[in-house]
Structures are given as C-alpha cells and as structure tokens.
Amino acid sequence: MFLRQSGFTWLVVGLGNPGARFESTRHNMGFLAVDRLAEQEKLRFNKLRFKAWTAEWKLGEEKILVMKPQTYMNLSGESVGAAARFYKIPPEHILVVSDDIDLPVGKLRLRASGSAGGHNGLKNIIQHLGSDRFPRIKVGVGSPKQAGYEVVDWVIGMPMGEEQKILLDTLDRAARAIAAVITLGMDKAMNKFN
C-alpha cells in the first residue's frame, strides 16, 4: 500500500540554473548552498517533483522539503508555487536561497521578506506565490560593474582564486543559516548571520 508523503512544514529552495554549463557559476549560489546543506545533513536529491530535484529533511519537529527547481532561474516560481499549494505551506515557511550582485563577495544577508531587488528568480516566485512575505538568504557575489562585466556575463561566470575560496566558506555559513532560520526563527538567525 502506498501512503502519500505529506505534512511538510517548510520548503527550502535553492535557486540556480540546471545543467553542467551553469554548475559552479555565481548565479547558482542557491543550488550550491542547498548542496552544502545536503552534504552536512546527509540528504539526497533523489526525487524529481514539481519540476525540481527534491530531498526530504527532518530537523527537530520540522519536516522540510528541500528543492532545486529545474525550470531555469526565471521560472523558479513554477516549482515553488506548485509545491506550496500542494502541501499548503504559507509564504512565511518558504525559505529561498539566492545569489545577490548588490552584496560584496561572501556577505550573507537574511531577510524576512521584501522585493525581488532585480533578481528574476525571486520576481517569479513572488508572482507565483502572490506574496513577497517569504524569508530569504542572499549570498553576495559582488558587483559586475566594479569588475567591468555585463550583469548576465558576471552571474553566469565562475568565481576563481580568492573569490572562490571566500564563496566556499560562505556556502558553509549559508547552510548553517538555513538551519538557524528554521530552528531559531528569523530574528535570531539574522542577528547571528547578517
């Protein structure tokens, strides 16, 4: 007899673009952060549902669906909206991890809600949820203007050298921040990681 898995209390969504070409790019910081979380917590992204690779995570009393949408960044809301509706998860329990070009390389910024700030993945999620009141963790990847790049070329470029080292450390902190938001609440997590 098959019992449908239900009762997820949180969605954790890492944003990125699928495919080898984008694997370690600045724009895939969300994917890389949830991959780091999966390593730390021994999770496996082994089920494709809602157009996303998913893993299940039990953290204390919380049952969490961790997602990596496979729709490409600009359509991430399709996956997030479908999962949120199916499991009846309110926006306040949908934690989204993304890159941010307005933050210095390696800076984490946790927010309880807010605008998309020009990020097309966040914009699409806001559109599909009908709300911007979802928590997020932004991973700073630095400014393309300072480096003399167009935005698109910058975000789909790969960090190298010192920048890469800094971001690897930042991804560890981002994974810990995900757990902190869920277990401690956003205010305490912000005090700890911002």
C-alpha positions as a LaTeX table, in Angstrom:
\begin{tabular}{lrrr}
\hline
Residue & $x$ (\AA) & $y$ (\AA) & $z$ (\AA) \\
\hline
Met1 & 0.00 & 0.00 & 0.00 \\
Phe2 & 1.34 & 3.44 & $-0.96$ \\
Leu3 & 0.96 & 6.27 & 1.54 \\
Arg4 & 1.36 & 9.76 & 0.15 \\
Gln5 & 4.10 & 11.74 & 1.88 \\
Ser6 & 2.64 & 14.88 & 3.34 \\
Gly7 & 2.94 & 17.13 & 6.31 \\
Phe8 & 5.87 & 19.24 & 5.15 \\
Thr9 & 6.09 & 22.30 & 7.38 \\
Trp10 & 8.78 & 24.14 & 5.38 \\
Leu11 & 10.09 & 24.49 & 1.86 \\
Val12 & 13.76 & 25.34 & 1.45 \\
Val13 & 14.51 & 26.42 & $-2.12$ \\
Gly14 & 17.96 & 26.90 & $-3.60$ \\
Leu15 & 17.89 & 28.93 & $-6.81$ \\
Gly16 & 20.06 & 28.23 & $-9.82$ \\
Asn17 & 20.12 & 27.07 & $-13.42$ \\
Pro18 & 20.26 & 23.36 & $-14.29$ \\
Gly19 & 22.98 & 21.81 & $-16.42$ \\
Ala20 & 26.75 & 21.42 & $-16.37$ \\
Arg21 & 27.30 & 24.80 & $-18.06$ \\
Phe22 & 25.94 & 26.67 & $-15.02$ \\
Glu23 & 27.05 & 24.28 & $-12.27$ \\
Ser24 & 29.56 & 26.42 & $-10.34$ \\
Thr25 & 28.53 & 29.88 & $-11.52$ \\
Arg26 & 27.75 & 32.87 & $-9.32$ \\
His27 & 24.07 & 32.59 & $-10.27$ \\
Asn28 & 23.93 & 29.07 & $-8.79$ \\
Met29 & 24.76 & 30.05 & $-5.21$ \\
Gly30 & 21.30 & 28.86 & $-4.11$ \\
Phe31 & 21.86 & 25.39 & $-5.61$ \\
Leu32 & 25.36 & 25.27 & $-4.12$ \\
Ala33 & 24.12 & 26.29 & $-0.65$ \\
Val34 & 21.47 & 23.56 & $-0.53$ \\
Asp35 & 24.02 & 21.08 & $-1.92$ \\
Arg36 & 26.27 & 22.02 & 1.02 \\
Leu37 & 23.31 & 21.57 & 3.37 \\
Ala38 & 22.68 & 18.14 & 1.83 \\
Glu39 & 26.34 & 17.17 & 2.45 \\
Gln40 & 26.19 & 18.33 & 6.07 \\
Glu41 & 22.83 & 16.69 & 6.82 \\
Lys42 & 23.29 & 13.55 & 4.65 \\
Leu43 & 20.33 & 14.42 & 2.39 \\
Arg44 & 19.87 & 13.07 & $-1.13$ \\
Phe45 & 18.27 & 14.94 & $-4.02$ \\
Asn46 & 16.74 & 11.81 & $-5.47$ \\
Lys47 & 13.19 & 12.65 & $-6.44$ \\
Leu48 & 12.01 & 14.89 & $-9.28$ \\
Arg49 & 8.70 & 16.54 & $-8.42$ \\
Phe50 & 7.19 & 19.96 & $-9.07$ \\
Lys51 & 9.84 & 20.39 & $-11.81$ \\
Ala52 & 12.52 & 20.30 & $-9.10$ \\
Trp53 & 15.04 & 17.88 & $-7.62$ \\
Thr54 & 13.92 & 17.35 & $-4.04$ \\
Ala55 & 15.26 & 15.96 & $-0.79$ \\
Glu56 & 13.44 & 15.41 & 2.49 \\
Trp57 & 14.90 & 16.71 & 5.74 \\
Lys58 & 13.77 & 16.20 & 9.32 \\
Leu59 & 15.00 & 18.91 & 11.68 \\
Gly60 & 13.62 & 18.54 & 15.19 \\
Glu61 & 9.84 & 18.57 & 14.78 \\
Glu62 & 10.01 & 20.18 & 11.32 \\
Lys63 & 9.59 & 18.17 & 8.13 \\
Ile64 & 11.21 & 20.07 & 5.28 \\
Leu65 & 11.15 & 19.66 & 1.52 \\
Val66 & 14.42 & 20.95 & 0.06 \\
Met67 & 14.13 & 21.91 & $-3.62$ \\
Lys68 & 16.37 & 22.76 & $-6.59$ \\
Pro69 & 13.99 & 23.95 & $-9.35$ \\
Gln70 & 14.98 & 22.66 & $-12.80$ \\
Thr71 & 12.97 & 25.26 & $-14.74$ \\
Tyr72 & 15.83 & 27.75 & $-15.14$ \\
Met73 & 16.11 & 30.70 & $-12.80$ \\
Asn74 & 13.50 & 32.98 & $-14.38$ \\
Leu75 & 10.73 & 30.37 & $-13.94$ \\
Ser76 & 11.62 & 29.17 & $-10.41$ \\
Gly77 & 8.19 & 30.25 & $-9.16$ \\
Glu78 & 6.52 & 27.46 & $-11.13$ \\
Ser79 & 8.16 & 24.84 & $-8.89$ \\
Val80 & 7.84 & 26.82 & $-5.67$ \\
Gly81 & 4.21 & 27.79 & $-6.25$ \\
Ala82 & 3.16 & 24.24 & $-7.16$ \\
Ala83 & 4.83 & 22.71 & $-4.07$ \\
Ala84 & 3.49 & 25.44 & $-1.76$ \\
Arg85 & $-0.07$ & 24.90 & $-2.99$ \\
Phe86 & 0.17 & 21.11 & $-2.88$ \\
Tyr87 & 1.50 & 20.98 & 0.68 \\
Lys88 & $-0.38$ & 24.12 & 1.83 \\
Ile89 & 2.81 & 25.81 & 3.03 \\
Pro90 & 2.42 & 29.54 & 3.74 \\
Pro91 & 4.97 & 32.01 & 2.30 \\
Glu92 & 6.43 & 32.59 & 5.79 \\
His93 & 7.67 & 28.96 & 5.71 \\
Ile94 & 9.26 & 29.11 & 2.25 \\
Leu95 & 12.97 & 29.89 & 2.67 \\
Val96 & 14.68 & 30.87 & $-0.59$ \\
Val97 & 18.46 & 30.98 & $-1.07$ \\
Ser98 & 19.83 & 33.03 & $-3.98$ \\
Asp99 & 22.81 & 34.99 & $-5.26$ \\
Asp100 & 22.92 & 38.79 & $-4.90$ \\
Ile101 & 25.09 & 41.09 & $-7.02$ \\
Asp102 & 24.43 & 44.05 & $-4.70$ \\
Leu103 & 26.29 & 42.40 & $-1.83$ \\
Pro104 & 30.06 & 42.10 & $-1.58$ \\
Val105 & 31.53 & 38.67 & $-2.31$ \\
Gly106 & 30.94 & 36.40 & 0.67 \\
Lys107 & 28.44 & 38.60 & 2.51 \\
Leu108 & 25.26 & 36.84 & 3.69 \\
Arg109 & 22.06 & 38.79 & 4.11 \\
Leu110 & 18.99 & 37.24 & 5.71 \\
Arg111 & 15.62 & 38.93 & 5.21 \\
Ala112 & 12.12 & 38.04 & 6.40 \\
Ser113 & 10.51 & 39.47 & 3.25 \\
Gly114 & 10.97 & 42.13 & 0.60 \\
Ser115 & 11.07 & 42.97 & $-3.08$ \\
Ala116 & 12.86 & 40.95 & $-5.74$ \\
Gly117 & 15.59 & 43.60 & $-5.94$ \\
Gly118 & 16.00 & 42.95 & $-9.67$ \\
His119 & 16.53 & 39.18 & $-9.19$ \\
Asn120 & 14.41 & 37.38 & $-11.80$ \\
Gly121 & 14.16 & 34.15 & $-9.80$ \\
Leu122 & 12.79 & 35.98 & $-6.76$ \\
Lys123 & 10.49 & 38.04 & $-9.01$ \\
Asn124 & 8.96 & 34.88 & $-10.46$ \\
Ile125 & 8.48 & 33.33 & $-7.01$ \\
Ile126 & 6.72 & 36.48 & $-5.79$ \\
Gln127 & 4.47 & 36.32 & $-8.86$ \\
His128 & 3.57 & 32.63 & $-8.31$ \\
Leu129 & 3.05 & 32.94 & $-4.54$ \\
Gly130 & 1.18 & 36.24 & $-4.81$ \\
Ser131 & 3.33 & 37.45 & $-1.90$ \\
Asp132 & 6.80 & 38.77 & $-1.13$ \\
Arg133 & 6.49 & 37.76 & 2.52 \\
Phe134 & 8.83 & 34.76 & 2.37 \\
Pro135 & 12.21 & 34.57 & 4.13 \\
Arg136 & 15.38 & 34.56 & 2.08 \\
Ile137 & 19.11 & 34.15 & 2.38 \\
Lys138 & 21.13 & 36.11 & $-0.15$ \\
Val139 & 24.72 & 35.17 & $-0.95$ \\
Gly140 & 26.83 & 38.12 & $-2.09$ \\
Val141 & 28.68 & 37.55 & $-5.38$ \\
Gly142 & 29.95 & 41.10 & $-5.88$ \\
Ser143 & 29.22 & 43.74 & $-8.46$ \\
Pro144 & 29.71 & 43.20 & $-12.18$ \\
Lys145 & 30.11 & 46.97 & $-12.65$ \\
Gln146 & 33.23 & 47.06 & $-10.49$ \\
Ala147 & 34.67 & 44.15 & $-12.45$ \\
Gly148 & 33.76 & 45.70 & $-15.82$ \\
Tyr149 & 31.24 & 43.00 & $-16.81$ \\
Glu150 & 27.68 & 42.99 & $-18.09$ \\
Val151 & 25.32 & 41.57 & $-15.44$ \\
Val152 & 24.50 & 38.40 & $-17.41$ \\
Asp153 & 28.14 & 37.61 & $-18.14$ \\
Trp154 & 29.04 & 38.18 & $-14.49$ \\
Val155 & 26.35 & 35.97 & $-12.93$ \\
Ile156 & 26.92 & 33.07 & $-15.32$ \\
Gly157 & 30.68 & 33.36 & $-14.83$ \\
Met158 & 32.62 & 31.18 & $-12.41$ \\
Pro159 & 34.37 & 32.65 & $-9.39$ \\
Met160 & 38.12 & 31.93 & $-9.33$ \\
Gly161 & 41.02 & 32.15 & $-6.89$ \\
Glu162 & 40.40 & 34.13 & $-3.70$ \\
Glu163 & 36.76 & 34.84 & $-4.66$ \\
Gln164 & 36.12 & 31.09 & $-4.97$ \\
Lys165 & 37.70 & 30.41 & $-1.54$ \\
Ile166 & 35.57 & 33.12 & 0.09 \\
Leu167 & 32.39 & 31.77 & $-1.50$ \\
Leu168 & 33.11 & 28.19 & $-0.39$ \\
Asp169 & 33.28 & 29.44 & 3.22 \\
Thr170 & 30.13 & 31.47 & 2.65 \\
Leu171 & 28.24 & 28.41 & 1.42 \\
Asp172 & 29.06 & 26.64 & 4.71 \\
Arg173 & 27.65 & 29.63 & 6.60 \\
Ala174 & 24.59 & 29.73 & 4.32 \\
Ala175 & 23.85 & 26.06 & 5.07 \\
Arg176 & 24.09 & 26.77 & 8.81 \\
Ala177 & 21.90 & 29.85 & 8.35 \\
Ile178 & 19.18 & 27.72 & 6.73 \\
Ala179 & 19.00 & 25.52 & 9.83 \\
Ala180 & 19.09 & 28.59 & 12.10 \\
Val181 & 16.12 & 30.26 & 10.37 \\
Ile182 & 14.04 & 27.13 & 10.89 \\
Thr183 & 15.12 & 26.31 & 14.46 \\
Leu184 & 15.74 & 29.78 & 15.96 \\
Gly185 & 13.44 & 31.99 & 13.90 \\
Met186 & 14.40 & 34.77 & 11.51 \\
Asp187 & 15.24 & 37.46 & 14.06 \\
Lys188 & 17.81 & 35.35 & 15.93 \\
Ala189 & 19.21 & 33.95 & 12.66 \\
Met190 & 19.60 & 37.50 & 11.30 \\
Asn191 & 21.48 & 38.56 & 14.44 \\
Lys192 & 23.80 & 35.59 & 14.06 \\
Phe193 & 24.50 & 35.67 & 10.29 \\
Asn194 & 23.88 & 39.20 & 8.95 \\
\hline
\end{tabular}
